[in-house]
Amino acid sequence: MTIAGRFITFEGGEGAGKSTQVKALAARLAAAGLDVVTTREPGGSPGAEDIRRLLVEGEPGRWDVLSETLMIFAARADHVARTIKPALKRGATVICDRFTDSTYAYQGAGRGLPRETIRRIESIAIPDMKPGLTLVLDVPVEEGLKRAGARRGSETRFESFDVAFHERLREAFLDIARQNPTRCVVIDALQSKEIVEAKIWRTIEMRGLSAPGR
């Protein structure tokens, strides 16, 4: 599997502040002279955005876990082919709000789909794509759900799962980070957004990703 050094992903549970930090990091990298593409999952390409609406709206039990996972990877395959790979090919830095780690957390640990099943689907849908850096924003479940509940909109399906589901997600993301210490960096997202932003930027500088051509 190809590891793309300028492919940066943000992971974490609901209300961790990923979207805010994606925007902040993109702005700082752009100010430093980099070509930056921000994107998200599910979504990130026209076809994938259509699938997103099926996944993030409605009742928690709308889909069984296998159907849900297959839709996620269908969206991801289109996203990678139409957005991520073209941007990386031209030398851009791609920052993505969620990627495959979220599937192992949400559909795997959260909803009980065997890890090997996810791995096999991944090997077919996106056999050659892995981020070079994953920033895991960690926040206690109660606080994360409180923050998420303050948001407006219809994309509340996953937020509506029970607290035990969200506890499993948190532990899954932390376990992914433990298993992948070279790729993953855990950031305490209970701190102020300014402190979180500063810690993320320090990580970017340490990885040599804050300047063009490195």
MDTraj code that builds the backbone (N, CA, C; nanometers):
import mdtraj as md
import numpy as np

residues = "MET THR ILE ALA GLY ARG PHE ILE THR PHE GLU GLY GLY GLU GLY ALA GLY LYS SER THR GLN VAL LYS ALA LEU ALA ALA ARG LEU ALA ALA ALA GLY LEU ASP VAL VAL THR THR ARG GLU PRO GLY GLY SER PRO GLY ALA GLU ASP ILE ARG ARG LEU LEU VAL GLU GLY GLU PRO GLY ARG TRP ASP VAL LEU SER GLU THR LEU MET ILE PHE ALA ALA ARG ALA ASP HIS VAL ALA ARG THR ILE LYS PRO ALA LEU LYS ARG GLY ALA THR VAL ILE CYS ASP ARG PHE THR ASP SER THR TYR ALA TYR GLN GLY ALA GLY ARG GLY LEU PRO ARG GLU THR ILE ARG ARG ILE GLU SER ILE ALA ILE PRO ASP MET LYS PRO GLY LEU THR LEU VAL LEU ASP VAL PRO VAL GLU GLU GLY LEU LYS ARG ALA GLY ALA ARG ARG GLY SER GLU THR ARG PHE GLU SER PHE ASP VAL ALA PHE HIS GLU ARG LEU ARG GLU ALA PHE LEU ASP ILE ALA ARG GLN ASN PRO THR ARG CYS VAL VAL ILE ASP ALA LEU GLN SER LYS GLU ILE VAL GLU ALA LYS ILE TRP ARG THR ILE GLU MET ARG GLY LEU SER ALA PRO GLY ARG".split()
xyz = np.array([
    [0.0846, -0.1202, 0.0000],
    [0.0000, 0.0000, 0.0000],
    [0.0879, 0.1249, 0.0000],
    [0.0578, 0.2176, -0.0882],
    [0.1344, 0.3408, -0.0983],
    [0.1018, 0.4335, 0.0180],
    [0.2052, 0.4841, 0.0844],
    [0.1868, 0.5823, 0.1909],
    [0.2164, 0.7204, 0.1337],
    [0.1152, 0.8058, 0.1328],
    [0.1288, 0.9384, 0.0747],
    [0.1684, 1.0383, 0.1831],
    [0.2912, 1.0873, 0.1759],
    [0.3431, 1.1745, 0.2805],
    [0.2661, 1.3026, 0.2987],
    [0.2113, 1.3567, 0.1904],
    [0.1367, 1.4821, 0.2010],
    [-0.0142, 1.4587, 0.2074],
    [-0.0528, 1.3400, 0.2461],
    [-0.1931, 1.3079, 0.2719],
    [-0.2102, 1.3009, 0.4226],
    [-0.2806, 1.4016, 0.4783],
    [-0.2989, 1.4147, 0.6225],
    [-0.4453, 1.3896, 0.6556],
    [-0.4709, 1.3017, 0.7526],
    [-0.6087, 1.2763, 0.7926],
    [-0.6312, 1.3159, 0.9377],
    [-0.7541, 1.3562, 0.9670],
    [-0.7990, 1.3853, 1.1025],
    [-0.9006, 1.2798, 1.1423],
    [-0.8846, 1.2248, 1.2623],
    [-0.9765, 1.1239, 1.3127],
    [-1.0184, 1.1581, 1.4548],
    [-1.1256, 1.0935, 1.4997],
    [-1.1746, 1.1144, 1.6353],
    [-1.3247, 1.0983, 1.6398],
    [-1.3778, 1.0958, 1.7606],
    [-1.5208, 1.0777, 1.7783],
    [-1.5999, 1.2036, 1.7486],
    [-1.7300, 1.1950, 1.7724],
    [-1.8182, 1.3095, 1.7486],
    [-1.7805, 1.4250, 1.8407],
    [-1.7808, 1.5465, 1.7845],
    [-1.7550, 1.6648, 1.8645],
    [-1.6108, 1.6880, 1.9038],
    [-1.5184, 1.6198, 1.8371],
    [-1.3769, 1.6363, 1.8721],
    [-1.3157, 1.7632, 1.8154],
    [-1.3838, 1.8276, 1.7220],
    [-1.3327, 1.9526, 1.6652],
    [-1.2527, 1.9349, 1.5380],
    [-1.2712, 1.8233, 1.4703],
    [-1.1920, 1.7957, 1.3499],
    [-1.2125, 1.9009, 1.2413],
    [-1.3368, 1.9334, 1.2131],
    [-1.3649, 2.0283, 1.1041],
    [-1.2988, 2.1637, 1.1294],
    [-1.3052, 2.2096, 1.2535],
    [-1.2421, 2.3370, 1.2898],
    [-1.0918, 2.3316, 1.2670],
    [-1.0294, 2.2222, 1.3088],
    [-0.8838, 2.2113, 1.2979],
    [-0.8387, 2.1851, 1.1546],
    [-0.9204, 2.1179, 1.0752],
    [-0.8890, 2.1018, 0.9328],
    [-0.8784, 2.2385, 0.8668],
    [-0.9759, 2.3242, 0.8931],
    [-0.9758, 2.4588, 0.8349],
    [-0.8556, 2.5402, 0.8824],
    [-0.8254, 2.5316, 1.0110],
    [-0.7138, 2.6081, 1.0658],
    [-0.5812, 2.5627, 1.0054],
    [-0.5609, 2.4318, 0.9952],
    [-0.4367, 2.3810, 0.9393],
    [-0.4249, 2.4171, 0.7920],
    [-0.5334, 2.4049, 0.7191],
    [-0.5307, 2.4386, 0.5763],
    [-0.4922, 2.5852, 0.5564],
    [-0.5459, 2.6727, 0.6404],
    [-0.5151, 2.8155, 0.6284],
    [-0.3676, 2.8423, 0.6553],
    [-0.3104, 2.7766, 0.7550],
    [-0.1696, 2.7987, 0.7877],
    [-0.0780, 2.7437, 0.6781],
    [-0.1129, 2.6280, 0.6248],
    [-0.0312, 2.5712, 0.5175],
    [-0.0401, 2.6559, 0.3907],
    [-0.1593, 2.7051, 0.3600],
    [-0.1756, 2.7911, 0.2427],
    [-0.0967, 2.9209, 0.2595],
    [-0.0968, 2.9747, 0.3816],
    [-0.0202, 3.0965, 0.4091],
    [0.1292, 3.0728, 0.3951],
    [0.1705, 2.9472, 0.4143],
    [0.3124, 2.9115, 0.4000],
    [0.3497, 2.8834, 0.2545],
    [0.2525, 2.8979, 0.1648],
    [0.2804, 2.8825, 0.0220],
    [0.2490, 2.7471, -0.0378],
    [0.1796, 2.6623, 0.0357],
    [0.1477, 2.5295, -0.0144],
    [0.0146, 2.5283, -0.0886],
    [0.0063, 2.4405, -0.1864],
    [-0.1199, 2.4087, -0.2530],
    [-0.1921, 2.3096, -0.1616],
    [-0.3090, 2.3477, -0.1104],
    [-0.3782, 2.2663, -0.0107],
    [-0.5187, 2.2314, -0.0597],
    [-0.5553, 2.1060, -0.0438],
    [-0.6905, 2.0597, -0.0734],
    [-0.7497, 2.0042, 0.0554],
    [-0.8667, 2.0562, 0.0957],
    [-0.9372, 2.0003, 0.2107],
    [-1.0565, 1.9207, 0.1607],
    [-1.0811, 1.8096, 0.2268],
    [-1.1897, 1.7230, 0.1855],
    [-1.2427, 1.6482, 0.3064],
    [-1.3414, 1.5609, 0.2863],
    [-1.4032, 1.4932, 0.4001],
    [-1.4586, 1.3581, 0.3586],
    [-1.4854, 1.2771, 0.4615],
    [-1.5513, 1.1492, 0.4389],
    [-1.6606, 1.1286, 0.5436],
    [-1.7690, 1.0563, 0.5055],
    [-1.7960, 1.0205, 0.3673],
    [-1.8187, 1.1463, 0.2841],
    [-1.7806, 1.1398, 0.1588],
    [-1.7942, 1.2544, 0.0702],
    [-1.6641, 1.2858, 0.0008],
    [-1.6499, 1.4111, -0.0429],
    [-1.5255, 1.4549, -0.1028],
    [-1.5221, 1.4529, -0.2537],
    [-1.6234, 1.3936, -0.3156],
    [-1.6403, 1.3969, -0.4611],
    [-1.7902, 1.3975, -0.4849],
    [-1.8370, 1.4403, -0.6023],
    [-1.9825, 1.4485, -0.6234],
    [-2.0563, 1.3182, -0.5942],
    [-2.0046, 1.2078, -0.6450],
    [-2.0711, 1.0804, -0.6197],
    [-2.0676, 1.0415, -0.4737],
    [-1.9536, 1.0643, -0.4090],
    [-1.9404, 1.0300, -0.2679],
    [-2.0295, 1.1166, -0.1795],
    [-2.0496, 1.2415, -0.2188],
    [-2.1398, 1.3280, -0.1418],
    [-2.2840, 1.2777, -0.1503],
    [-2.3227, 1.2225, -0.2646],
    [-2.4567, 1.1638, -0.2766],
    [-2.4731, 1.0476, -0.1791],
    [-2.3704, 0.9655, -0.1687],
    [-2.3750, 0.8519, -0.0760],
    [-2.3734, 0.9011, 0.0680],
    [-2.3004, 1.0089, 0.0946],
    [-2.2930, 1.0638, 0.2304],
    [-2.4315, 1.0873, 0.2887],
    [-2.5198, 1.1451, 0.2091],
    [-2.6534, 1.1772, 0.2600],
    [-2.7277, 1.0521, 0.3058],
    [-2.7026, 0.9410, 0.2396],
    [-2.7659, 0.8154, 0.2800],
    [-2.7110, 0.7651, 0.4129],
    [-2.5858, 0.7976, 0.4417],
    [-2.5177, 0.7428, 0.5588],
    [-2.5355, 0.8254, 0.6854],
    [-2.5402, 0.9570, 0.6729],
    [-2.5348, 1.0410, 0.7927],
    [-2.6697, 1.0980, 0.8341],
    [-2.7732, 1.0724, 0.7560],
    [-2.9068, 1.1182, 0.7912],
    [-2.9957, 0.9991, 0.8238],
    [-3.1015, 1.0221, 0.8978],
    [-3.1954, 0.9152, 0.9303],
    [-3.1676, 0.8509, 1.0649],
    [-3.2381, 0.7421, 1.0905],
    [-3.2293, 0.6723, 1.2177],
    [-3.1035, 0.5855, 1.2259],
    [-3.0530, 0.5596, 1.3469],
    [-2.9329, 0.4773, 1.3625],
    [-2.9430, 0.3412, 1.2945],
    [-3.0605, 0.2783, 1.3028],
    [-3.0757, 0.1447, 1.2455],
    [-3.1131, 0.1429, 1.0991],
    [-3.0944, 0.2525, 1.0306],
    [-3.1343, 0.2618, 0.8906],
    [-3.0675, 0.1559, 0.8033],
    [-2.9411, 0.1252, 0.8316],
    [-2.8652, 0.0275, 0.7535],
    [-2.8072, -0.0787, 0.8449],
    [-2.8002, -0.2028, 0.7944],
    [-2.7212, -0.3016, 0.8661],
    [-2.5744, -0.2678, 0.8416],
    [-2.4863, -0.3206, 0.9269],
    [-2.3479, -0.2745, 0.9265],
    [-2.2735, -0.3114, 0.7982],
    [-2.3016, -0.4249, 0.7385],
    [-2.2317, -0.4612, 0.6154],
    [-2.2718, -0.3704, 0.5006],
    [-2.4015, -0.3446, 0.4860],
    [-2.4476, -0.2538, 0.3804],
    [-2.3860, -0.1155, 0.3989],
    [-2.3834, -0.0698, 0.5237],
    [-2.3252, 0.0602, 0.5555],
    [-2.1783, 0.0661, 0.5147],
    [-2.1040, -0.0380, 0.5472],
    [-1.9608, -0.0416, 0.5169],
    [-1.9356, -0.0449, 0.3672],
    [-2.0147, -0.1195, 0.2954],
    [-1.9987, -0.1258, 0.1500],
    [-2.0258, 0.0110, 0.0868],
    [-2.1259, 0.0819, 0.1366],
    [-2.1531, 0.2167, 0.0849],
    [-2.0373, 0.3111, 0.1166],
    [-1.9830, 0.2998, 0.2371],
    [-1.8702, 0.3857, 0.2752],
    [-1.7522, 0.3634, 0.1823],
    [-1.7207, 0.2385, 0.1521],
    [-1.6066, 0.2116, 0.0657],
    [-1.6359, 0.2456, -0.0801],
    [-1.7616, 0.2383, -0.1215],
    [-1.7955, 0.2841, -0.2559],
    [-1.7696, 0.4337, -0.2673],
    [-1.8118, 0.5073, -0.1644],
    [-1.7856, 0.6516, -0.1627],
    [-1.6360, 0.6788, -0.1564],
    [-1.5641, 0.6011, -0.0755],
    [-1.4199, 0.6229, -0.0582],
    [-1.3436, 0.5962, -0.1882],
    [-1.3796, 0.4910, -0.2586],
    [-1.3116, 0.4598, -0.3842],
    [-1.3269, 0.5738, -0.4841],
    [-1.4480, 0.6297, -0.4926],
    [-1.4715, 0.7422, -0.5838],
    [-1.3950, 0.8653, -0.5369],
    [-1.3952, 0.8889, -0.4078],
    [-1.3248, 1.0027, -0.3487],
    [-1.1751, 0.9973, -0.3779],
    [-1.1160, 0.8803, -0.3563],
    [-0.9732, 0.8634, -0.3808],
    [-0.9409, 0.8846, -0.5280],
    [-1.0206, 0.8257, -0.6156],
    [-0.9926, 0.8323, -0.7593],
    [-1.0119, 0.9723, -0.8167],
    [-1.1122, 1.0433, -0.7687],
    [-1.1495, 1.1705, -0.8308],
    [-1.0951, 1.2944, -0.7593],
    [-1.0608, 1.2810, -0.6331],
    [-1.0158, 1.3981, -0.5564],
    [-0.8755, 1.3809, -0.4995],
    [-0.8548, 1.2771, -0.4212],
    [-0.7301, 1.2645, -0.3459],
    [-0.6106, 1.2374, -0.4368],
    [-0.6189, 1.1346, -0.5194],
    [-0.5045, 1.1003, -0.6042],
    [-0.4675, 1.2116, -0.7019],
    [-0.5625, 1.2744, -0.7714],
    [-0.5245, 1.3841, -0.8615],
    [-0.4545, 1.4988, -0.7887],
    [-0.5010, 1.5311, -0.6678],
    [-0.4390, 1.6403, -0.5923],
    [-0.2970, 1.6040, -0.5513],
    [-0.2780, 1.4835, -0.5006],
    [-0.1442, 1.4405, -0.4614],
    [-0.0503, 1.4331, -0.5811],
    [-0.1032, 1.3914, -0.6932],
    [-0.0215, 1.3785, -0.8143],
    [0.0347, 1.5131, -0.8585],
    [-0.0419, 1.6189, -0.8395],
    [0.0075, 1.7515, -0.8802],
    [0.0938, 1.8166, -0.7721],
    [0.1110, 1.7476, -0.6583],
    [0.1976, 1.7988, -0.5533],
    [0.1284, 1.8711, -0.4406],
    [-0.0045, 1.8648, -0.4358],
    [-0.0779, 1.9322, -0.3293],
    [-0.0705, 1.8549, -0.1989],
    [-0.0939, 1.9256, -0.0903],
    [-0.1150, 1.8627, 0.0398],
    [-0.2650, 1.8411, 0.0556],
    [-0.3051, 1.7196, 0.0858],
    [-0.4466, 1.6869, 0.1026],
    [-0.4762, 1.6646, 0.2498],
    [-0.5744, 1.7373, 0.3019],
    [-0.6170, 1.7227, 0.4408],
    [-0.7596, 1.6705, 0.4398],
    [-0.7788, 1.5544, 0.5002],
    [-0.9095, 1.4886, 0.4946],
    [-0.9682, 1.4693, 0.6344],
    [-1.0915, 1.5119, 0.6509],
    [-1.1680, 1.4925, 0.7740],
    [-1.2276, 1.3517, 0.7690],
    [-1.1600, 1.2571, 0.8319],
    [-1.1909, 1.1140, 0.8373],
    [-1.1397, 1.0399, 0.7137],
    [-1.0990, 0.9142, 0.7384],
    [-1.0622, 0.8238, 0.6299],
    [-1.0845, 0.6816, 0.6818],
    [-1.0068, 0.5862, 0.6383],
    [-1.0365, 0.4457, 0.6669],
    [-1.0330, 0.4122, 0.8153],
    [-0.9529, 0.4814, 0.8942],
    [-0.9516, 0.4539, 1.0384],
    [-1.0918, 0.4664, 1.0978],
    [-1.1702, 0.5598, 1.0454],
    [-1.3062, 0.5771, 1.0970],
    [-1.3924, 0.4549, 1.0704],
    [-1.3684, 0.3858, 0.9605],
    [-1.4457, 0.2654, 0.9321],
    [-1.4123, 0.1555, 1.0320],
    [-1.2833, 0.1398, 1.0619],
    [-1.2451, 0.0398, 1.1620],
    [-1.3021, 0.0747, 1.2998],
    [-1.3168, 0.2039, 1.3281],
    [-1.3719, 0.2452, 1.4571],
    [-1.5249, 0.2357, 1.4584],
    [-1.5906, 0.3018, 1.3636],
    [-1.7368, 0.3092, 1.3648],
    [-1.8031, 0.1758, 1.3288],
    [-1.7678, 0.1222, 1.2137],
    [-1.8336, -0.0008, 1.1695],
    [-1.7702, -0.1249, 1.2335],
    [-1.6421, -0.1157, 1.2669],
    [-1.5743, -0.2269, 1.3313],
    [-1.6010, -0.2312, 1.4803],
    [-1.5297, -0.1503, 1.5555],
    [-1.5451, -0.1511, 1.7015],
    [-1.6850, -0.1076, 1.7434],
    [-1.7388, -0.0066, 1.6768],
    [-1.8679, 0.0469, 1.7165],
    [-1.9841, -0.0449, 1.6877],
    [-1.9885, -0.1001, 1.5647],
    [-2.1039, -0.1781, 1.5230],
    [-2.0759, -0.3268, 1.5080],
    [-1.9525, -0.3683, 1.5323],
    [-1.9249, -0.5097, 1.5425],
    [-1.8878, -0.5837, 1.4162],
    [-1.8601, -0.5127, 1.3069],
    [-1.8165, -0.5822, 1.1863],
    [-1.6737, -0.6309, 1.2061],
    [-1.6442, -0.7580, 1.1776],
    [-1.5085, -0.8086, 1.1989],
    [-1.4032, -0.7277, 1.1241],
    [-1.2930, -0.7062, 1.1899],
    [-1.1835, -0.6287, 1.1304],
    [-1.1365, -0.6894, 0.9988],
    [-1.1331, -0.8206, 0.9922],
    [-1.0866, -0.8865, 0.8707],
    [-1.1817, -0.8598, 0.7538],
    [-1.3094, -0.8498, 0.7813],
    [-1.4060, -0.8167, 0.6754],
    [-1.3778, -0.6776, 0.6201],
    [-1.3539, -0.5828, 0.7094],
    [-1.3223, -0.4465, 0.6656],
    [-1.1928, -0.4463, 0.5858],
    [-1.0937, -0.5186, 0.6345],
    [-0.9648, -0.5223, 0.5644],
    [-0.9793, -0.5778, 0.4227],
    [-1.0598, -0.6795, 0.4077],
    [-1.0782, -0.7389, 0.2754],
    [-1.1488, -0.6438, 0.1805],
    [-1.2489, -0.5723, 0.2303],
    [-1.3173, -0.4732, 0.1459],
    [-1.2219, -0.3602, 0.1094],
    [-1.1436, -0.3160, 0.2075],
    [-1.0448, -0.2103, 0.1833],
    [-0.9455, -0.2519, 0.0755],
    [-0.9006, -0.3769, 0.0805],
    [-0.7996, -0.4240, -0.0154],
    [-0.8519, -0.4240, -0.1582],
    [-0.9831, -0.4316, -0.1749],
    [-1.0435, -0.4272, -0.3081],
    [-1.0725, -0.2837, -0.3505],
    [-1.1296, -0.2051, -0.2576],
    [-1.1765, -0.0701, -0.2923],
    [-1.0633, 0.0303, -0.3061],
    [-0.9679, 0.0294, -0.2130],
    [-0.8571, 0.1256, -0.2174],
    [-0.7277, 0.0531, -0.1786],
    [-0.6760, -0.0293, -0.2667],
    [-0.5599, -0.1116, -0.2315],
    [-0.4286, -0.0353, -0.2199],
    [-0.4263, 0.0906, -0.2592],
    [-0.2985, 0.1614, -0.2691],
    [-0.3027, 0.3019, -0.2108],
    [-0.3713, 0.3182, -0.0966],
    [-0.3789, 0.4527, -0.0407],
    [-0.3761, 0.4495, 0.1120],
    [-0.2766, 0.5154, 0.1696],
    [-0.2620, 0.5257, 0.3145],
    [-0.2086, 0.6645, 0.3474],
    [-0.2666, 0.7337, 0.4470],
    [-0.2139, 0.8660, 0.4830],
    [-0.0749, 0.8587, 0.5429],
    [0.0012, 0.9655, 0.5229],
    [0.1335, 0.9729, 0.5836],
    [0.1283, 1.0183, 0.7276],
    [0.0236, 1.0933, 0.7637],
    [0.0073, 1.1434, 0.9001],
    [-0.1407, 1.1430, 0.9355],
    [-0.1716, 1.0893, 1.0524],
    [-0.3080, 1.0917, 1.1037],
    [-0.3083, 1.1580, 1.2403],
    [-0.3870, 1.2628, 1.2538],
    [-0.4013, 1.3364, 1.3788],
    [-0.5309, 1.2904, 1.4450],
    [-0.5182, 1.2247, 1.5591],
    [-0.6336, 1.1719, 1.6309],
    [-0.6700, 1.2710, 1.7405],
    [-0.7839, 1.3374, 1.7245],
    [-0.8290, 1.4335, 1.8251],
    [-0.9132, 1.3588, 1.9279],
    [-0.8652, 1.3555, 2.0499],
    [-0.9286, 1.2763, 2.1549],
    [-1.0003, 1.3655, 2.2544],
    [-1.1260, 1.3331, 2.2802],
    [-1.2052, 1.4085, 2.3769],
    [-1.2950, 1.3094, 2.4510],
    [-1.3190, 1.3281, 2.5808],
    [-1.4106, 1.2393, 2.6520],
    [-1.5473, 1.2360, 2.5839],
    [-1.6099, 1.1202, 2.5855],
    [-1.7348, 1.1014, 2.5112],
    [-1.8427, 1.2002, 2.5530],
    [-1.8602, 1.2192, 2.6811],
    [-1.9660, 1.3093, 2.7286],
    [-1.9469, 1.4502, 2.6730],
    [-1.8245, 1.5004, 2.6760],
    [-1.7968, 1.6343, 2.6240],
    [-1.8150, 1.6392, 2.4733],
    [-1.7684, 1.5360, 2.4033],
    [-1.7819, 1.5331, 2.2586],
    [-1.9266, 1.5345, 2.2146],
    [-2.0099, 1.4550, 2.2794],
    [-2.1515, 1.4513, 2.2428],
    [-2.2214, 1.5827, 2.2779],
    [-2.1766, 1.6460, 2.3856],
    [-2.2320, 1.7771, 2.4215],
    [-2.2023, 1.8794, 2.3132],
    [-2.0782, 1.8789, 2.2660],
    [-2.0406, 1.9708, 2.1587],
    [-2.1180, 1.9393, 2.0307],
    [-2.1256, 1.8109, 1.9987],
    [-2.1954, 1.7707, 1.8759],
    [-2.3424, 1.8077, 1.8821],
    [-2.4022, 1.7959, 2.0003],
    [-2.5432, 1.8285, 2.0160],
    [-2.5738, 1.9749, 1.9975],
    [-2.4715, 2.0597, 2.0129],
    [-2.4909, 2.2034, 1.9961],
    [-2.4911, 2.2453, 1.8496],
    [-2.4499, 2.1524, 1.7618],
    [-2.4490, 2.1835, 1.6194],
    [-2.5895, 2.1703, 1.5619],
    [-2.6160, 2.2459, 1.4582],
    [-2.7438, 2.2352, 1.3891],
    [-2.7260, 2.1563, 1.2603],
    [-2.8345, 2.0976, 1.2132],
    [-2.8278, 2.0255, 1.0869],
    [-2.8938, 1.8897, 1.0971],
    [-2.8964, 1.8204, 0.9847],
    [-2.9650, 1.6913, 0.9771],
    [-2.8694, 1.5733, 0.9854],
    [-2.7373, 1.5991, 0.9893],
    [-2.6400, 1.4900, 0.9864],
    [-2.6125, 1.4393, 1.1278],
    [-2.7118, 1.3782, 1.1873],
    [-2.7023, 1.3389, 1.3279],
    [-2.7164, 1.1881, 1.3483],
    [-2.7140, 1.1106, 1.2414],
    [-2.7398, 0.9667, 1.2569],
    [-2.6417, 0.9008, 1.3532],
    [-2.5126, 0.9221, 1.3328],
    [-2.4147, 0.8539, 1.4175],
    [-2.4126, 0.9111, 1.5592],
    [-2.4426, 1.0386, 1.5727],
    [-2.4508, 1.0965, 1.7061],
    [-2.5614, 1.0305, 1.7880],
    [-2.6622, 0.9763, 1.7190],
    [-2.7789, 0.9198, 1.7867],
    [-2.7560, 0.7800, 1.8430],
    [-2.6441, 0.7164, 1.8104],
    [-2.6137, 0.5872, 1.8718],
    [-2.5886, 0.6063, 2.0216],
    [-2.6013, 0.4977, 2.0985],
    [-2.5919, 0.5105, 2.2435],
    [-2.4494, 0.5417, 2.2904],
    [-2.4384, 0.5780, 2.4188],
    [-2.3105, 0.6203, 2.4741],
    [-2.2075, 0.5077, 2.4679],
    [-2.2511, 0.3844, 2.4885],
    [-2.1577, 0.2716, 2.4837],
    [-2.0921, 0.2608, 2.3468],
    [-2.1677, 0.2887, 2.2422],
    [-2.1140, 0.2905, 2.1061],
    [-2.0016, 0.3932, 2.0963],
    [-2.0249, 0.5115, 2.1488],
    [-1.9263, 0.6192, 2.1395],
    [-1.8039, 0.5912, 2.2270],
    [-1.8225, 0.5216, 2.3371],
    [-1.7077, 0.4809, 2.4187],
    [-1.6211, 0.3817, 2.3421],
    [-1.6839, 0.2914, 2.2693],
    [-1.6080, 0.1959, 2.1875],
    [-1.5310, 0.2680, 2.0783],
    [-1.5924, 0.3705, 2.0210],
    [-1.5227, 0.4495, 1.9182],
    [-1.3964, 0.5125, 1.9746],
    [-1.4105, 0.5753, 2.0900],
    [-1.2953, 0.6448, 2.1481],
    [-1.1805, 0.5487, 2.1720],
    [-1.2114, 0.4342, 2.2316],
    [-1.1065, 0.3372, 2.2592],
    [-1.0478, 0.2820, 2.1302],
    [-1.1299, 0.2662, 2.0272],
    [-1.0794, 0.2159, 1.8990],
    [-0.9809, 0.3123, 1.8360],
    [-1.0119, 0.4409, 1.8387],
    [-0.9187, 0.5390, 1.7813],
    [-0.7872, 0.5417, 1.8589],
    [-0.7959, 0.5336, 1.9908],
    [-0.6735, 0.5328, 2.0711],
    [-0.5925, 0.4054, 2.0447],
    [-0.6623, 0.2948, 2.0252],
    [-0.5922, 0.1695, 1.9950],
    [-0.5256, 0.1755, 1.8576],
    [-0.5943, 0.2339, 1.7597],
    [-0.5345, 0.2515, 1.6271],
    [-0.4066, 0.3332, 1.6381],
    [-0.4110, 0.4388, 1.7196],
    [-0.2913, 0.5227, 1.7385],
    [-0.1786, 0.4441, 1.8040],
    [-0.2143, 0.3626, 1.9026],
    [-0.1112, 0.2812, 1.9684],
    [-0.0485, 0.1809, 1.8721],
    [-0.1281, 0.1271, 1.7832],
    [-0.0801, 0.0269, 1.6890],
    [-0.0029, 0.0887, 1.5719],
    [-0.0179, 0.2189, 1.5529],
    [0.0464, 0.2872, 1.4397],
    [0.1182, 0.4134, 1.4878],
    [0.2174, 0.4000, 1.5747],
    [0.2807, 0.5172, 1.6362],
    [0.3578, 0.6052, 1.5397],
    [0.4019, 0.5510, 1.4270],
    [0.4741, 0.6325, 1.3298],
    [0.3799, 0.7236, 1.2529],
    [0.2623, 0.6728, 1.2230],
    [0.1655, 0.7494, 1.1439],
    [0.0758, 0.8377, 1.2294],
    [0.0372, 0.7915, 1.3462],
    [-0.0657, 0.8588, 1.4255],
    [-0.0084, 0.9413, 1.5397],
    [-0.0691, 1.0579, 1.5602],
    [-0.0370, 1.1433, 1.6743],
    [-0.1678, 1.1782, 1.7439],
    [-0.1759, 1.1491, 1.8737],
    [-0.2961, 1.1792, 1.9513],
    [-0.2848, 1.3198, 2.0092],
    [-0.3893, 1.3990, 1.9901],
    [-0.3949, 1.5353, 2.0420],
    [-0.5110, 1.5449, 2.1407],
    [-0.4854, 1.5968, 2.2590],
    [-0.5899, 1.6160, 2.3598],
    [-0.6809, 1.7299, 2.3141],
    [-0.8008, 1.6954, 2.2675],
    [-0.8921, 1.7956, 2.2125],
    [-0.9839, 1.8568, 2.3170],
    [-0.9613, 1.8235, 2.4446],
    [-1.0376, 1.8874, 2.5513],
    [-0.9836, 2.0267, 2.5804],
    [-0.8630, 2.0537, 2.5332],
    [-0.8017, 2.1846, 2.5509],
    [-0.8672, 2.2863, 2.4563],
    [-0.8310, 2.4122, 2.4715],
    [-0.8878, 2.5161, 2.3855],
    [-0.8480, 2.4919, 2.2410],
    [-0.9286, 2.5426, 2.1495],
    [-0.8996, 2.5202, 2.0080],
    [-0.7665, 2.5841, 1.9679],
    [-0.7275, 2.6917, 2.0369],
    [-0.5996, 2.7562, 2.0071],
    [-0.4823, 2.6669, 2.0461],
    [-0.4937, 2.6020, 2.1623],
    [-0.3869, 2.5110, 2.2062],
    [-0.3803, 2.3892, 2.1154],
    [-0.4960, 2.3357, 2.0797],
    [-0.5001, 2.2211, 1.9886],
    [-0.4369, 2.2577, 1.8552],
    [-0.4713, 2.3743, 1.8034],
    [-0.4140, 2.4201, 1.6765],
    [-0.2622, 2.4313, 1.6854],
    [-0.2126, 2.4846, 1.7954],
    [-0.0677, 2.5006, 1.8127],
    [0.0024, 2.3652, 1.8174],
    [-0.0574, 2.2687, 1.8853],
    [0.0034, 2.1361, 1.8930],
    [0.0035, 2.0660, 1.7571],
    [-0.1023, 2.0853, 1.6817],
    [-0.1081, 2.0285, 1.5467],
    [0.0006, 2.0906, 1.4596],
    [0.0153, 2.2208, 1.4680],
    [0.1154, 2.2881, 1.3854],
    [0.2566, 2.2441, 1.4236],
    [0.2794, 2.2218, 1.5514],
    [0.4096, 2.1737, 1.5954],
    [0.4378, 2.0355, 1.5344],
    [0.3373, 1.9527, 1.5298],
    [0.3526, 1.8201, 1.4681],
    [0.3836, 1.8324, 1.3203],
    [0.3140, 1.9219, 1.2519],
    [0.3358, 1.9435, 1.1091],
    [0.4796, 1.9896, 1.0834],
    [0.5271, 2.0801, 1.1654],
    [0.6650, 2.1285, 1.1497],
    [0.7651, 2.0162, 1.1744],
    [0.7411, 1.9363, 1.2769],
    [0.8327, 1.8282, 1.3083],
    [0.8382, 1.7233, 1.1966],
    [0.7250, 1.7077, 1.1249],
    [0.7217, 1.6114, 1.0148],
    [0.7732, 1.6701, 0.8839],
    [0.8135, 1.7954, 0.8861],
    [0.8644, 1.8588, 0.7652],
    [0.7581, 1.8854, 0.6616],
    [0.6336, 1.9094, 0.7059],
    [0.5220, 1.9294, 0.6133],
    [0.4765, 2.0740, 0.6052],
    [0.5516, 2.1632, 0.6685],
    [0.5084, 2.3028, 0.6745],
    [0.5662, 2.3894, 0.5635],
    [0.6477, 2.3309, 0.4775],
    [0.7085, 2.4082, 0.3688],
    [0.6915, 2.3355, 0.2373],
    [0.6822, 2.4094, 0.1258],
    [0.6680, 2.3448, -0.0055],
    [0.7902, 2.2617, -0.0407],
    [0.7658, 2.1533, -0.1127],
    [0.8749, 2.0766, -0.1696],
    [0.9507, 1.9895, -0.0740],
    [0.8941, 1.9650, 0.0464],
    [0.9638, 1.8801, 0.1438],
    [0.8837, 1.7551, 0.1710],
])
top = md.Topology()
chain = top.add_chain()
for i, resn in enumerate(residues, 1):
    res = top.add_residue(resn, chain, resSeq=i)
    for name in ("N", "CA", "C"):
        top.add_atom(name, md.element.get_by_symbol(name[0]), res)
traj = md.Trajectory(xyz[None], top)
